[in-house]
Amino acid sequence: MALHKSLFRRLKNVLPLSVTISLLFYYTFRNEIDILNSFAETNHVPLTTGSGNVPDTFEKAPETLSFEELLDKNRFYPLLIPNKDIEPFVDTQHLLSEYSTSNLYPMRRKVEVPVHKIKDKTKLSIQSERLEDEEGLPEMQEEVRSLFLKSFNQLRNQPDLYNNALNWPLDLIDTLDTLYVMELTDQFDDIVENTIKKINFKNPSITVNTDKFTVIDIAELSQKVLSSMLSAYELSKSPILLTKSAEVADFIIKSFDTPNRLPKIDLPVNSKLQNRFPYREINPSKLTSMTLEFIKLSELTKNDKYFNAAYHIYKTIAHSTDQFAIDFLFPNVVDPSGCEVLTPKEIDEGKHLKSNILKSIDENSQFVFCKETDKLTRSVDKITKDHNNLQKKNKRKQLITFDKDTIPLYSNLIQMLPLLKHHDILKLNDIAFEEDDDVDISKRDVIDPIKNVDASETKTTPKETEISSRALFMTLMRHVRDLMLYKPLVPLTLDNKMPLLFLTSMETHTRYIPTSNEIEVEMLRYFDWKSESCSFASFMMLGSKLFAEDKDFESQLLVKEIAQIAEGLTESCYHMAMEFKGHLPSNVLLDPCSDKEPEECIFDKNEKVQKVLANYYSNQETVADLDEEVDEHNQVGVKVMADDEKKPKSSSNEQSQQLSRRVMLFSKKEKSGHSLRNINSNAIDASSLTWKSHPDWPLWVNKLDNKRLLNPDVIHSILHMYRLTGDKIWRERGILLYKELIHTIENKFAGPKGVWKLAETDNGSEKIPHYWLSQTMKYYYLLFSKPSDFSLDNFIITMGGHLLGEKIEEKKQQYVSKA
């Protein structure tokens, strides 16, 4: 008994001490776990070194890693590389034996929006009611179908049909929905049964080469394969097409496995070095290439991971509207990495120790420190390699264009409205759900696109400072009207005898004036015309229809003005196409007549000759290549406008940007031909009034690039103008343009016994372009169809020319092949 009492007294003294020590060890261990978890959640890894507790890599100059070291460090530190053309890790030792499917960055802070359960708003009718009794043109449809079949058979016999990184027949799959629209069911079923079913879209490990560096173009894959198969499913309701669409989407979504969750558009599928930021140079339109399809797929599959990926892209775009020279105008190349590399001075100041700094590895296998942002930024440097494989770095100009590099970024945003039942993706916190669902959006982790905080904690934002699809469209249209619209000095006119209307590309340079705290934006217009800009008119008209019921009087006036400009742009493109006999020059440099009255905007051959002989176009100065800080007395141009304090602004965290007033000026050095270097008095034959080097060029053209015969740019806008305005003149113009096209094809490609091989002109390729079958032919067929077939009230047309939507009434008749 005494022994028991003795043990009890000892335990009574020791037990509290043991419990205290145990708790101390537990919470110390727990704290370490929490720290490691915090690193994981913020995509950071604690740095370790061989000696001491202070990480000496923070203090050293950047170190160059061997490949073995690089392979080990890349598990923790992502690569930061400008573009795939200077990709340094392309040797066979850097390649995997097969494609890796593991995820390095599981999606954080998911936006759990059940997009398939969003309530319908009042449905907007955008297709003109004037077309309700309009009939189709069966004879014209049959002509188009016959031409399509000839082209389709030529495509199927192309020897390089499978010649791509994936060894998939991308161009063939791209034709799927066109086959269905044209009622070519035999060909449609053949591709589905004998091609689509046999491909493993989800994991291309069998087909990816392991002995060379392989890059997959995610934008191309999205538009040629995902968009086409999804459209074909929407039309045919064939279950296998939905299954295969989800497989492709699951492959594409792997490209979002990056530190900032933006996709690697150029996806290096067989590199051992998979921990990467997106390449730092990308066309902004490619970032949005899969967004419409992802939204539709989420609705169809009830899986919202696709929508979440699309939403994150446009949330980033909303944050980025003030990051470039002119708000809401994105340049043709942006940096999607979200990484601002710290300078050596900033590292010396200890800024690399902050929580939002991520250690990375650059293209030279050296450590850099990256400040993470949630924005697209300006791609400052253009990095290339010369013939000796040496890197060359040049200052990149901010170039604003309206072409395939930028237009889809804007048009996809507007076309999301009908896909989201006329809710705005940039205002997710306003979305309402079906009443029979228990979803409470206020309790979900929805990130407000303006404040980047929980929507449940946000306060009402004044309308004039909101970022919304409407605000973006309206501000963009004001910039287009005021800064980029011009009248060319050409011998062509609109039907009402007014001058043509074109959109110019523009180079911008910014300078900060400290004495007045202003950002001066110098704008240098090119006075060019890109055929791809013709499709921008359809976006303008579509936006004007979607926002036509805006209650704001000023907005109503702007919408009407934009609709008139869109019609003028489309008619101008039509006249250019007819002038070049169906061909469309990809790029033309012209003289403007903006300083003349409309009746004086007439091309004069003698005046043009005198300008050339006087060396008007030669040795022109250009603006400085570097953005700089200048004094306010350094005048560089003529003031056009200043920032409107009431215009929508994104939530920039940079105080200097919020406080600085932005002033836009047209450059004093700007005049037609300022970008030309080889036009002087010897360039012209004054007696024959022709260019010596290019006698086939019209005299009113200063420069003319390759002409394309088969592209869809003009007919794309003509189709939209006909369906949205109801004016029959657009169908009549489409008929005339088609006949001009056929006449040129017959003269150029006709062979013996009616055999011909169609190809794009002036590009040296004998291959039939994919857009001819997936877009151009489809647009003509729809133009000649009954307007109620595939109505724009029920369908949208994606950037790849595919139809997404739902037919109100299914056709009951059995389709018959026209082969």
Buried (B, 14 or more C-beta within 10 A) or exposed (E): EEEEEEEEEEEEEEEEEEEEEEEEEEEEEEEEEEEEEEEEEBBBBEBEEEEEEEEEEBEEEBEEBEBEEBBEBBEBBBBBBBBBEBBBBBEEEBBBEBBBEEEBBEBEEBBBBBBBBBEEEEEBEBBBEEBEEBEBBEEBBBBBBEBBBBBBEBBBEBEEBBEBBBBBBBBBBBBBBBBBBBBBBEBBBBBBEEBBEEBEBBBBBEBBEEEEBBBBBBBBBBBBBBBBBBBBBBBBEBEBBBBBBBBBBBBBBBBBBBBBBBBBBBBBBBBBBBBBBBBBBBBBBBBBBBBBBBBBBBBBBEBBBBBBBBBBBBBBBBBBBBBBBBBBBBBBBBBBBBBBBBEEEBBEEEBBEEEEBBBBBBBEBEBBBBBBBBBBBBBEEBBEEEEEEEEEEEEBBBBBBBBBBBBBBBBBBBBBBBBBBBBBBBBBBEBBBEEEEEBEBEEBEBBBBBBBEBBBEBEEBEEEBBBBBBBBBBBBBBBBEEBBBBBBBBEBBBEEEBBBBBBBBBBBBBBBBEEEEBBBBBBBBBBBBBBBBBBBBBBBBBBBBBBBEBEEEEBBEBBEBBBEBBBBBBBBBBBBBBBBEBBBBBBBBBBBBBEEEEEEBBBEEEEBBEBBBEBBBBEBEBBEEEBEEBEBEEEBBEEEBEBEEEBBBBBBEEEEBEEBEBBBBBBBBBBBBBBBEEBBEEBBEEEEEBBEEEEEBBBBBBBBBBBBBBBBBBBBBBBBBBBBBBBEBBBEBBBEBBEBBBEBBEEBBEEEEEEBEBBBBEEEEEBBBBBBBBBBBBBBBBBBBBBBBBBBBBBBBBBBBBBBBEBEEEEEEEBEBBE
